[in-house]
Amino acid sequence: MNETQTPVFAAKGLVKRYGRVTAMNGADFELLPGEVLAVVGDNGAGKSTMIKALTGAVIPDAGQILLDGNPVSFHSPQDARDLGIETVYQQLAVSPAMDIAGNLFLGRELRRGGLLGALRMLDRGAMRREAREQLDALGIGTIQDMTQPVESLSGGQRQAVAVARAAMFGSKVVFMDEPTAALGVRETGHVIDLIKRIAGRGLPVVFISHDMPAVFEVADRIHVHRLGKRAGVVSPRDVTMSDVVAFLTGAQQLPAA
């Protein structure tokens, strides 16, 4: 990972206040092409607010967001999605009663051609074929039937559907908010493999997590967030898990950049 690369996605001096509470206090952020960047921080550190600002869910009071070096502004999550920025939330935004293919294309359904398309009829066959291709490309072999309702899947399989949807439509970056929360060891391993595969396809991933073993397994760099701003960025090759916990609590100073 060449840290002299131009960031594909960045933010400078983001500020967000809620009354007397400052959730972001000059927060900076940099994501390099093709990397997995872990974002860690204690509860109340402001990392969630920063992620929401970067994905269009929060409008910052000050600061600048840059995509491929160009200033951008988001007024909604749809603005971010329109620019190729996808998010997998901790509370999975899946429709339990809908089938797998329908969930992958939720809000982006394929229509039939001609008159049937004009009548808003869906091309379910095409969606199921593309869904199968996407899951195969990501190595998701535990899900075979695209007509299966999502409510019949395990927690890890539901997470895989949400991740696959983000990978299908994210052209610039995929954010994953605590994707291994509430998963067992085996299912966590599957999600980690998915993250590696997505990054291996050249799509950078931002991995927000409290799961330090997962962070150290998958991250190229670790963004440490503290007191509303970026305290520093470290390499998992240069520090230990205990070091990172000490950094985010303030018990230990980060090494100089």
C-alpha positions as CSV (number, residue, x, y, z in Angstrom):
1,M,0.0,0.0,0.0
2,N,1.6,3.2,-1.2
3,E,0.5,6.0,1.1
4,T,1.8,8.6,-1.3
5,Q,-1.2,7.7,-3.5
6,T,-4.0,10.3,-4.0
7,P,-6.9,9.4,-1.8
8,V,-10.0,8.3,-3.7
9,F,-12.2,9.7,-1.0
10,A,-11.2,12.3,1.7
11,A,-12.6,14.8,4.1
12,K,-10.9,17.9,5.7
13,G,-12.0,19.7,8.8
14,L,-15.5,18.3,9.2
15,V,-17.5,19.9,12.0
16,K,-21.0,18.9,13.2
17,R,-22.7,20.4,16.3
18,Y,-25.9,19.4,17.9
19,G,-26.7,22.3,20.2
20,R,-23.8,22.5,22.7
21,V,-22.5,19.1,21.8
22,T,-19.7,19.0,19.1
23,A,-19.9,15.5,17.5
24,M,-17.2,16.3,14.9
25,N,-14.4,18.7,15.7
26,G,-12.3,19.2,12.6
27,A,-12.4,15.6,11.5
28,D,-10.1,14.5,8.7
29,F,-10.4,11.3,6.6
30,E,-8.5,9.7,3.8
31,L,-9.2,6.5,1.9
32,L,-6.6,5.2,-0.6
33,P,-7.4,3.3,-3.8
34,G,-8.1,-0.4,-3.3
35,E,-7.5,-0.4,0.4
36,V,-9.4,-1.7,3.4
37,L,-9.4,1.1,5.9
38,A,-10.6,0.2,9.4
39,V,-12.2,3.0,11.5
40,V,-12.1,2.5,15.2
41,G,-13.1,4.7,18.1
42,D,-14.6,4.5,21.6
43,N,-18.3,5.1,22.0
44,G,-19.0,8.8,21.8
45,A,-15.8,9.5,19.8
46,G,-17.8,10.8,16.9
47,K,-16.9,8.2,14.3
48,S,-20.5,7.4,13.6
49,T,-21.2,11.1,12.9
50,M,-18.2,11.2,10.5
51,I,-19.3,8.1,8.7
52,K,-22.9,9.5,8.3
53,A,-21.4,12.7,6.9
54,L,-19.3,10.8,4.4
55,T,-22.4,8.8,3.3
56,G,-24.9,11.6,3.1
57,A,-26.9,10.8,6.2
58,V,-25.6,13.9,8.1
59,I,-24.9,17.3,6.6
60,P,-21.7,18.8,8.2
61,D,-21.7,22.4,9.5
62,A,-18.2,23.0,8.1
63,G,-15.4,21.2,6.3
64,Q,-15.0,19.7,2.8
65,I,-15.5,16.2,1.3
66,L,-13.5,15.2,-1.7
67,L,-14.2,12.4,-4.2
68,D,-11.3,11.7,-6.6
69,G,-9.9,15.0,-5.4
70,N,-13.0,17.0,-6.4
71,P,-15.2,18.7,-3.8
72,V,-18.7,17.1,-3.4
73,S,-21.6,17.7,-1.1
74,F,-24.4,15.3,-0.1
75,H,-27.8,16.3,1.0
76,S,-29.1,12.7,1.4
77,P,-27.8,9.1,1.3
78,Q,-29.1,8.9,-2.3
79,D,-26.7,11.7,-3.3
80,A,-23.8,9.5,-2.1
81,R,-25.2,6.4,-3.8
82,D,-25.5,8.3,-7.1
83,L,-21.8,8.9,-6.9
84,G,-21.0,5.2,-6.3
85,I,-20.8,5.3,-2.5
86,E,-22.6,2.4,-0.9
87,T,-23.2,1.6,2.8
88,V,-23.9,-1.6,4.7
89,Y,-25.5,-0.6,8.0
90,Q,-25.3,-2.5,11.3
91,Q,-29.1,-2.7,11.2
92,L,-29.4,-4.5,7.9
93,A,-31.6,-2.7,5.4
94,V,-33.0,-5.9,4.0
95,S,-36.7,-6.7,3.3
96,P,-37.2,-10.1,5.2
97,A,-40.2,-11.3,3.2
98,M,-38.7,-10.4,-0.2
99,D,-36.5,-12.9,-2.1
100,I,-32.7,-12.7,-2.4
101,A,-32.7,-11.3,-5.9
102,G,-35.4,-8.7,-5.0
103,N,-33.3,-7.5,-2.1
104,L,-30.2,-7.2,-4.2
105,F,-32.1,-4.9,-6.6
106,L,-34.2,-3.2,-4.0
107,G,-34.8,0.4,-5.3
108,R,-33.0,-0.5,-8.5
109,E,-35.3,-3.1,-10.0
110,L,-34.9,-4.2,-13.6
111,R,-37.9,-3.6,-15.8
112,R,-39.1,-5.8,-18.7
113,G,-38.6,-4.3,-22.2
114,G,-41.3,-2.7,-24.4
115,L,-44.9,-2.4,-23.3
116,L,-44.4,-4.7,-20.3
117,G,-41.7,-2.3,-19.1
118,A,-44.0,0.6,-19.6
119,L,-46.5,-1.1,-17.4
120,R,-43.8,-1.4,-14.7
121,M,-43.5,-5.1,-14.9
122,L,-40.3,-6.4,-13.4
123,D,-37.8,-8.6,-15.2
124,R,-37.4,-11.1,-12.3
125,G,-35.5,-13.6,-14.4
126,A,-32.8,-11.1,-15.3
127,M,-32.6,-10.0,-11.7
128,R,-32.2,-13.6,-10.5
129,R,-29.5,-14.3,-13.1
130,E,-27.5,-11.2,-12.2
131,A,-27.9,-11.9,-8.5
132,R,-26.5,-15.4,-9.0
133,E,-23.6,-14.0,-11.0
134,Q,-22.8,-11.5,-8.2
135,L,-22.9,-14.0,-5.4
136,D,-20.7,-16.4,-7.4
137,A,-18.2,-13.6,-8.1
138,L,-18.0,-12.9,-4.4
139,G,-17.6,-16.6,-3.6
140,I,-20.9,-16.8,-1.7
141,G,-21.7,-20.4,-2.2
142,T,-23.9,-21.0,0.8
143,I,-26.9,-19.3,-0.9
144,Q,-28.2,-21.2,-4.0
145,D,-31.8,-20.3,-4.5
146,M,-32.4,-16.7,-5.6
147,T,-36.1,-17.1,-4.9
148,Q,-35.5,-17.9,-1.2
149,P,-37.0,-15.2,1.2
150,V,-34.3,-13.4,3.1
151,E,-36.1,-14.2,6.4
152,S,-35.2,-17.8,5.9
153,L,-31.4,-17.0,5.9
154,S,-29.0,-17.1,8.8
155,G,-27.6,-13.9,10.2
156,G,-24.4,-14.3,8.2
157,Q,-26.2,-15.1,5.0
158,R,-28.3,-11.9,5.4
159,Q,-25.2,-10.0,5.9
160,A,-23.8,-11.5,2.8
161,V,-26.8,-10.3,0.8
162,A,-26.4,-6.8,2.1
163,V,-22.7,-6.8,1.3
164,A,-23.3,-8.2,-2.2
165,R,-25.8,-5.5,-2.9
166,A,-23.3,-2.8,-1.9
167,A,-20.6,-4.5,-4.1
168,M,-23.0,-4.6,-7.0
169,F,-23.7,-0.9,-7.1
170,G,-20.7,0.7,-5.3
171,S,-18.3,2.0,-7.9
172,K,-16.2,4.2,-5.6
173,V,-16.3,2.9,-2.1
174,V,-18.2,0.6,0.2
175,F,-18.8,1.5,3.9
176,M,-19.5,-1.4,6.3
177,D,-20.8,-0.4,9.7
178,E,-20.1,-3.1,12.3
179,P,-20.7,-5.9,9.7
180,T,-19.5,-8.7,12.1
181,A,-21.6,-7.6,15.1
182,A,-23.8,-10.4,16.5
183,L,-22.2,-12.9,14.2
184,G,-20.5,-16.1,15.3
185,V,-16.8,-16.9,14.6
186,R,-17.5,-18.8,11.4
187,E,-19.9,-16.2,10.0
188,T,-17.5,-13.4,10.9
189,G,-14.9,-15.3,8.9
190,H,-17.2,-15.3,5.9
191,V,-17.8,-11.6,6.1
192,I,-14.0,-10.9,6.4
193,D,-13.5,-13.0,3.3
194,L,-16.1,-11.0,1.5
195,I,-14.4,-7.7,2.4
196,K,-11.1,-9.1,1.1
197,R,-12.7,-10.2,-2.2
198,I,-14.3,-6.8,-2.7
199,A,-11.1,-5.0,-2.1
200,G,-9.3,-7.5,-4.3
201,R,-11.6,-6.3,-7.1
202,G,-10.2,-2.8,-6.7
203,L,-13.1,-1.4,-4.7
204,P,-11.9,0.3,-1.5
205,V,-13.7,-0.6,1.7
206,V,-14.2,1.3,5.0
207,F,-14.7,-1.1,7.8
208,I,-16.1,0.4,11.0
209,S,-15.7,-2.0,13.8
210,H,-15.0,-2.7,17.5
211,D,-13.9,-6.2,16.6
212,M,-10.1,-5.9,16.9
213,P,-9.2,-9.4,15.7
214,A,-11.3,-8.8,12.5
215,V,-9.7,-5.3,12.1
216,F,-6.2,-6.7,12.3
217,E,-7.0,-9.5,9.9
218,V,-8.5,-7.4,7.1
219,A,-7.3,-3.8,7.4
220,D,-4.5,-2.2,5.4
221,R,-4.6,0.8,7.7
222,I,-6.4,1.8,10.9
223,H,-8.0,5.2,11.4
224,V,-8.2,6.0,15.1
225,H,-11.0,8.4,16.0
226,R,-11.0,10.2,19.3
227,L,-12.7,13.3,20.7
228,G,-14.5,14.1,17.5
229,K,-11.5,14.0,15.2
230,R,-8.9,11.7,13.6
231,A,-6.3,11.1,16.2
232,G,-4.0,9.3,13.7
233,V,-3.7,6.4,11.3
234,V,-1.6,3.4,12.0
235,S,-0.6,0.2,10.2
236,P,-1.7,-3.1,11.8
237,R,1.8,-4.4,11.0
238,D,3.4,-1.8,13.2
239,V,1.2,-1.9,16.3
240,T,-0.6,-4.4,18.5
241,M,-4.3,-4.7,19.3
242,S,-3.5,-3.5,22.8
243,D,-1.8,-0.5,21.4
244,V,-4.9,0.5,19.3
245,V,-7.2,0.1,22.3
246,A,-4.8,2.4,24.3
247,F,-4.8,4.9,21.4
248,L,-8.6,5.1,21.2
249,T,-9.0,5.5,25.0
250,G,-6.2,8.1,25.2
251,A,-4.1,5.9,27.5
252,Q,-1.3,5.9,24.9
253,Q,-0.2,8.5,22.4
254,L,-0.2,7.6,18.7
255,P,3.2,7.4,17.0
256,A,4.1,10.4,14.9
257,A,3.1,10.1,11.3
